[in-house]
């Protein structure tokens, strides 16, 4: 880390880099850090280079997914995050990457997002939401940052789908990553909110293991039918090392 970078970080923080994109992210072991699901979600998004684009990252955390879209989505990108510490980290990561002209962080509950962003005005919405329900029997991390990021304490999938639909223009595209064991619920909730699934990809930790993530692309008011289940992604080989596709997403293509 060079001396200039130190001005962007606080105690207990570090700067990590996604080498495939030359993007730097401020992280901290005391709060939720981005992981592979954020990288995979950003990769799943279709490129869109229209200068008038408006993109929103809901449940943005420290801003990783939105920042990973820098070279794929033109126009304005909003990062919406309820936790003040994470929103502050996202703002400083934007500054660190010299992207303040295109990015803005909104520290707020996604349920209130229409107070800052007009309904039916957005071209692309992405979301890496909490995966687990807030049930009395749920074992939650004692770290509140991690608990909120992983469990539906501050929001739930119904609100996520509602706000994704409400923000998107007709025929706008939404992208999300979630758990396959909730897929039936997810698809029915998306349909309820006029979000037609068009592309699904399952992510497997190893080739003989069940999928533990699912990527979904939807189109608001899209025509029914035409859903594509694209080839799955296997994260690691038998040697526990990343496969070629994941390795290239993290570190760039091998020359």
CORHU-V78036 format. One record per backbone hydrogen bond with DSSP energy under -0.5 kcal/mol. CO is the residue of the C=O (numbers start at 1). NH is the residue of the N-H. If there is no record, write none. Layout:
co | nh
CO | NH
CO | NH
This chain:
co | nh
2 | 5
2 | 6
3 | 6
4 | 7
5 | 8
5 | 9
6 | 9
10 | 13
14 | 16
14 | 27
16 | 25
17 | 19
18 | 21
18 | 22
18 | 23
23 | 18
25 | 16
27 | 14
28 | 31
35 | 38
35 | 39
36 | 40
37 | 41
38 | 42
39 | 43
40 | 44
41 | 45
42 | 45
48 | 74
50 | 53
53 | 76
54 | 123
54 | 124
55 | 78
56 | 58
56 | 126
57 | 80
58 | 128
60 | 63
63 | 67
64 | 68
65 | 69
66 | 69
67 | 70
69 | 72
69 | 73
72 | 48
72 | 74
76 | 55
77 | 104
78 | 57
78 | 80
79 | 81
79 | 106
80 | 59
80 | 60
81 | 108
82 | 84
83 | 87
84 | 88
85 | 89
86 | 90
87 | 91
88 | 92
89 | 93
90 | 94
91 | 95
92 | 96
93 | 97
94 | 99
95 | 98
99 | 102
99 | 103
102 | 77
104 | 79
105 | 107
106 | 81
106 | 108
109 | 112
110 | 113
112 | 115
113 | 116
113 | 117
118 | 121
122 | 169
123 | 173
124 | 56
125 | 175
126 | 58
127 | 129
127 | 177
132 | 152
133 | 135
135 | 138
138 | 140
142 | 144
143 | 147
144 | 148
145 | 149
146 | 150
147 | 151
150 | 131
150 | 132
151 | 153
151 | 154
156 | 160
157 | 161
158 | 162
159 | 163
160 | 164
161 | 165
162 | 166
163 | 167
164 | 168
166 | 120
167 | 121
167 | 122
169 | 172
172 | 220
173 | 125
174 | 218
175 | 127
176 | 216
177 | 129
178 | 214
179 | 182
180 | 183
182 | 186
183 | 187
184 | 188
185 | 189
186 | 190
187 | 191
188 | 192
189 | 193
190 | 193
190 | 195
191 | 194
194 | 196
194 | 221
195 | 197
196 | 219
198 | 228
199 | 217
200 | 230
201 | 215
202 | 233
203 | 212
203 | 213
204 | 235
205 | 236
206 | 209
210 | 205
213 | 203
214 | 178
215 | 201
216 | 176
217 | 198
217 | 199
218 | 174
219 | 196
219 | 222
220 | 171
228 | 200
228 | 230
233 | 204
233 | 235
235 | 243
237 | 240
241 | 237
243 | 247
244 | 248
245 | 249
246 | 250
247 | 251
248 | 252
250 | 19
250 | 20
